Amino acid sequence: MRIGLSSYSLDGEMKKGRMTLEQVIDWAAAHGAACMELVPFAFRLDDPATGRIDTGRIGQIRRRARDAGVPLCNYSVLADFCREGQALEDEIRRVCHEVDIAAELGVPRMRHDVSGFRRPQAENGVRDFDRWLPVMAEAAARVAEHGKERGVFTLIENHGFFANGSDRVLRILDRVRHENYGLLLDTGNTVCVDEDAAAAAKALASRAQMVHLKDFYIRSRDPGDSTQFDCAGRWFRSRGGKYLRGAILGQGDLDVWAVLGALKQSGYDGDIAIEFEGLEDAPYACAVSLLNARRIWDACDA
């Protein structure tokens, strides 16, 4: 079992020009990360106009990770298969292109969404899910088949407000039923749909090929400066209306001990990548989160 860091946690540092992706990899290694997930929000690995994959840049990143001793364990991208006709075909093609980038990176896995994070709240109900389930599953199966050809295992994550919650995630996995498709369990995202984090970890751990570990502050009353969807450091709303904000791991309101205990008791021994999206100074928050993750994992009973 390896505990590492998602590059997403230090997006702000990269966007503000304080760190490059290579420096993020070096920083993670220096602070004890045993693996690294790449999320191309603050950087791109292809040309936005032509789609040409930047193999030279990818080679630099692979060498940097190798020299730092931090294996690249996953590549995560957004996707939305709740579309029809040519729009759906274009989205499947785009996500398969991301699989090609993941293959060039040499990562063993790639997470892609199946629905948009900012999908309107009024369209997140059970009837909407039943309508789109066959479409999402077929599209995911096609991407999984492409991933199989390229040597990249594809993953769904319980992410956002639509393809989230233990029951819905299991329905998607069972509908896709592809040997090259599995689950990235985000232990914090469960509260976005008002599900207990430890209970969800128990329900989904046996299906997980990778884990995101995060923490949230949770409030029932409006703390001010809240939005519906902006989760990058500000308060946002759960599907049921609670107020959430990212926290340093172990300092928020989630029972991280119970979550990690559930994973450990399930026999999970795969990669864990910490995601931080709070207001605190990101390098400090990530350093504390890495230390807390290892400390809590070691203290949990198997």
C-alpha positions as CSV (number, residue, x, y, z in Angstrom):
1,M,0.0,0.0,0.0
2,R,1.4,3.4,-1.1
3,I,0.2,6.8,0.2
4,G,0.9,9.6,-2.2
5,L,-0.3,12.9,-3.5
6,S,-2.5,14.2,-6.4
7,S,-1.0,17.0,-8.3
8,Y,-4.4,18.6,-8.1
9,S,-3.6,19.4,-4.4
10,L,-0.9,21.9,-5.6
11,D,-2.8,23.3,-8.6
12,G,-2.8,26.8,-7.1
13,E,0.9,26.8,-6.8
14,M,1.3,25.8,-10.5
15,K,-1.4,28.3,-11.7
16,K,0.3,31.1,-9.9
17,G,3.7,30.2,-11.3
18,R,5.2,29.3,-8.0
19,M,5.8,25.7,-8.9
20,T,6.2,23.7,-12.1
21,L,4.8,20.2,-12.4
22,E,8.4,18.9,-12.1
23,Q,8.8,20.9,-8.9
24,V,5.5,19.5,-7.6
25,I,6.9,16.0,-8.2
26,D,10.2,16.8,-6.4
27,W,8.2,18.4,-3.5
28,A,6.0,15.3,-3.1
29,A,9.1,13.1,-3.0
30,A,10.8,15.3,-0.4
31,H,7.7,15.1,1.8
32,G,7.3,11.4,1.8
33,A,4.8,10.7,-1.0
34,A,5.2,7.2,-2.3
35,C,3.3,7.7,-5.5
36,M,1.9,10.6,-7.6
37,E,-1.4,11.1,-9.4
38,L,-1.4,13.6,-12.3
39,V,-4.5,15.8,-13.0
40,P,-4.1,18.0,-16.1
41,F,-5.9,21.1,-14.8
42,A,-2.9,23.4,-14.3
43,F,-1.0,22.0,-17.2
44,R,-1.6,20.2,-20.6
45,L,0.3,17.4,-22.2
46,D,-1.0,18.0,-25.7
47,D,-1.5,20.9,-28.1
48,P,-5.0,22.5,-27.4
49,A,-5.4,23.4,-31.1
50,T,-4.2,20.2,-32.8
51,G,-4.4,17.6,-30.0
52,R,-0.9,16.5,-30.8
53,I,0.5,14.7,-27.7
54,D,3.7,16.4,-26.4
55,T,5.8,13.3,-26.1
56,G,8.9,15.4,-25.3
57,R,7.3,17.0,-22.3
58,I,5.8,13.6,-21.2
59,G,9.3,12.1,-21.4
60,Q,10.6,14.9,-19.1
61,I,7.9,14.2,-16.6
62,R,8.5,10.5,-16.6
63,R,12.2,11.0,-16.0
64,R,11.6,13.5,-13.2
65,A,9.2,11.1,-11.4
66,R,11.7,8.2,-11.9
67,D,14.6,10.2,-10.6
68,A,12.6,11.4,-7.6
69,G,11.5,7.9,-6.8
70,V,7.8,8.8,-7.0
71,P,5.9,6.4,-9.4
72,L,3.1,7.9,-11.5
73,C,0.1,5.9,-10.4
74,N,-2.9,7.5,-12.1
75,Y,-4.1,10.1,-14.5
76,S,-7.5,11.8,-13.9
77,V,-9.6,13.7,-16.3
78,L,-13.1,15.1,-16.5
79,A,-15.8,13.7,-18.9
80,D,-19.5,13.9,-19.5
81,F,-21.3,11.1,-21.4
82,C,-24.8,12.4,-20.7
83,R,-25.0,13.5,-24.4
84,E,-26.6,12.3,-27.6
85,G,-25.6,11.8,-31.2
86,Q,-22.4,13.4,-32.5
87,A,-21.8,15.2,-29.2
88,L,-21.5,11.9,-27.4
89,E,-19.2,10.5,-30.1
90,D,-17.0,13.5,-29.8
91,E,-16.7,13.1,-26.1
92,I,-15.9,9.4,-26.3
93,R,-13.2,10.3,-28.8
94,R,-11.8,13.0,-26.6
95,V,-11.6,10.7,-23.6
96,C,-9.9,8.0,-25.7
97,H,-7.3,10.6,-26.6
98,E,-6.7,11.2,-22.9
99,V,-6.2,7.4,-22.6
100,D,-3.5,7.8,-25.2
101,I,-1.8,10.5,-23.1
102,A,-2.0,8.2,-20.1
103,A,-0.4,5.4,-22.1
104,E,2.5,7.8,-23.1
105,L,2.9,8.7,-19.4
106,G,3.2,5.0,-18.6
107,V,0.6,5.2,-15.8
108,P,-1.3,2.0,-15.1
109,R,-4.7,3.7,-14.6
110,M,-6.8,6.6,-15.8
111,R,-9.9,7.9,-14.0
112,H,-12.5,9.6,-16.1
113,D,-15.9,10.9,-15.1
114,V,-19.1,9.7,-16.8
115,S,-21.2,12.9,-16.1
116,G,-20.5,16.6,-15.6
117,F,-19.6,17.9,-12.2
118,R,-21.7,21.0,-12.7
119,R,-24.8,19.1,-13.9
120,P,-27.9,21.1,-12.8
121,Q,-29.1,20.0,-9.4
122,A,-32.7,19.6,-10.8
123,E,-31.3,16.9,-13.2
124,N,-29.7,14.7,-10.6
125,G,-32.7,12.6,-9.6
126,V,-33.2,8.9,-9.9
127,R,-35.3,9.2,-13.1
128,D,-32.5,11.1,-14.7
129,F,-29.9,8.5,-13.6
130,D,-32.1,5.7,-14.9
131,R,-32.4,7.5,-18.2
132,W,-28.6,8.1,-18.7
133,L,-27.3,4.9,-17.1
134,P,-27.2,2.8,-20.3
135,V,-25.6,5.7,-22.2
136,M,-22.9,6.3,-19.6
137,A,-22.2,2.6,-19.3
138,E,-21.9,2.0,-23.0
139,A,-19.5,4.9,-23.4
140,A,-17.4,3.9,-20.4
141,A,-17.2,0.4,-21.8
142,R,-15.9,1.7,-25.2
143,V,-13.3,3.8,-23.4
144,A,-12.3,0.8,-21.2
145,E,-11.8,-1.3,-24.4
146,H,-9.5,1.4,-25.8
147,G,-7.7,1.5,-22.5
148,K,-7.2,-2.3,-22.7
149,E,-5.6,-1.9,-26.1
150,R,-3.3,0.8,-24.7
151,G,-2.5,-0.9,-21.4
152,V,-4.3,1.6,-19.3
153,F,-6.9,0.4,-16.7
154,T,-9.9,2.8,-16.7
155,L,-11.7,3.9,-13.6
156,I,-14.9,5.6,-12.5
157,E,-14.8,7.9,-9.5
158,N,-17.7,8.7,-7.2
159,H,-17.5,12.3,-8.2
160,G,-19.9,15.2,-8.2
161,F,-23.7,14.9,-7.5
162,F,-24.9,12.5,-10.2
163,A,-22.6,9.5,-10.6
164,N,-22.0,9.4,-6.9
165,G,-23.3,7.5,-3.9
166,S,-22.6,3.8,-3.3
167,D,-25.7,2.4,-5.0
168,R,-25.3,4.5,-8.2
169,V,-21.6,3.7,-8.5
170,L,-22.2,0.0,-8.1
171,R,-25.0,0.1,-10.7
172,I,-22.6,1.7,-13.2
173,L,-19.8,-0.8,-12.5
174,D,-22.2,-3.7,-12.8
175,R,-23.7,-2.3,-16.0
176,V,-20.3,-1.7,-17.7
177,R,-19.0,-5.2,-16.6
178,H,-15.7,-4.8,-18.4
179,E,-12.5,-6.5,-17.3
180,N,-10.6,-3.2,-17.8
181,Y,-12.9,-1.0,-15.8
182,G,-13.0,-0.4,-12.1
183,L,-13.4,2.1,-9.2
184,L,-11.4,4.9,-7.9
185,L,-13.0,5.4,-4.4
186,D,-13.0,9.0,-3.2
187,T,-13.6,8.7,0.5
188,G,-14.5,12.4,0.8
189,N,-16.8,12.8,-2.2
190,T,-19.3,10.6,-0.5
191,V,-20.5,13.5,1.6
192,C,-21.3,15.5,-1.6
193,V,-24.4,13.2,-1.8
194,D,-24.8,13.2,2.0
195,E,-23.6,9.7,2.5
196,D,-21.6,8.7,5.6
197,A,-17.9,8.5,4.5
198,A,-17.0,5.4,6.6
199,A,-20.2,3.5,5.5
200,A,-19.4,4.2,1.9
201,A,-15.8,3.1,2.3
202,K,-17.1,-0.2,3.8
203,A,-19.6,-0.6,0.9
204,L,-17.1,0.1,-1.9
205,A,-13.6,-0.8,-0.7
206,S,-13.8,-4.3,-2.1
207,R,-14.4,-2.9,-5.6
208,A,-11.7,-0.2,-5.4
209,Q,-8.5,-0.3,-7.5
210,M,-7.4,3.1,-6.1
211,V,-8.4,5.6,-3.4
212,H,-8.6,9.4,-3.1
213,L,-8.3,10.5,0.5
214,K,-9.6,13.9,1.5
215,D,-11.3,15.8,4.4
216,F,-14.1,18.3,4.6
217,Y,-15.6,20.8,7.0
218,I,-19.4,20.2,7.1
219,R,-21.9,22.8,8.2
220,S,-25.7,22.6,8.3
221,R,-26.1,26.5,8.2
222,D,-24.8,28.9,5.7
223,P,-21.3,30.0,6.8
224,G,-21.2,32.8,4.2
225,D,-19.2,33.0,0.9
226,S,-20.8,29.8,-0.4
227,T,-21.5,28.7,-3.9
228,Q,-23.1,25.7,-5.5
229,F,-20.2,24.2,-7.2
230,D,-16.9,26.0,-6.4
231,C,-15.1,23.3,-4.4
232,A,-11.6,24.8,-4.8
233,G,-11.3,26.2,-1.3
234,R,-14.7,27.8,-0.9
235,W,-17.9,26.5,0.7
236,F,-20.1,24.6,-1.7
237,R,-23.4,22.7,-1.3
238,S,-24.0,18.9,-1.0
239,R,-26.9,17.4,-3.0
240,G,-29.0,17.6,0.2
241,G,-28.0,21.2,0.9
242,K,-25.2,20.9,3.5
243,Y,-22.2,23.3,3.3
244,L,-18.8,21.7,2.5
245,R,-15.3,23.1,2.4
246,G,-12.0,21.2,1.9
247,A,-9.9,20.7,4.9
248,I,-6.4,19.4,5.9
249,L,-6.7,15.7,6.3
250,G,-7.5,14.8,9.9
251,Q,-8.5,18.4,10.8
252,G,-12.0,18.4,9.2
253,D,-15.3,16.9,10.2
254,L,-14.9,13.5,8.4
255,D,-13.9,10.5,10.6
256,V,-10.7,9.7,8.7
257,W,-9.9,7.1,11.3
258,A,-13.1,5.2,10.6
259,V,-12.6,5.6,6.8
260,L,-9.0,4.3,6.8
261,G,-10.0,1.6,9.3
262,A,-12.7,0.4,6.9
263,L,-10.2,0.3,4.0
264,K,-7.7,-1.6,6.1
265,Q,-10.2,-4.1,7.4
266,S,-11.3,-4.8,3.8
267,G,-7.8,-5.8,2.9
268,Y,-7.3,-2.8,0.6
269,D,-3.6,-2.6,-0.3
270,G,-3.6,-0.4,-3.4
271,D,-2.5,3.2,-4.0
272,I,-3.9,6.1,-2.0
273,A,-3.6,9.7,-3.3
274,I,-4.3,12.6,-1.1
275,E,-6.4,15.5,-2.5
276,F,-6.4,18.8,-0.8
277,E,-8.8,21.6,-1.9
278,G,-9.0,23.9,1.1
279,L,-8.2,27.5,1.9
280,E,-5.0,26.8,3.9
281,D,-1.5,27.2,2.4
282,A,-1.4,24.3,0.0
283,P,2.2,23.1,0.6
284,Y,1.7,23.2,4.4
285,A,-1.7,21.5,4.1
286,C,-0.3,18.7,1.9
287,A,2.7,18.1,4.1
288,V,0.5,17.8,7.2
289,S,-2.0,15.6,5.3
290,L,0.7,13.2,4.2
291,L,2.0,12.8,7.7
292,N,-1.6,12.4,9.1
293,A,-2.5,9.8,6.5
294,R,0.4,7.6,7.4
295,R,0.0,8.1,11.1
296,I,-3.7,7.3,11.1
297,W,-3.3,4.3,8.7
298,D,-0.6,2.8,11.0
299,A,-2.8,3.4,14.1
300,C,-5.9,1.7,12.6
301,D,-6.7,-1.9,13.5
302,A,-6.8,-4.3,10.5
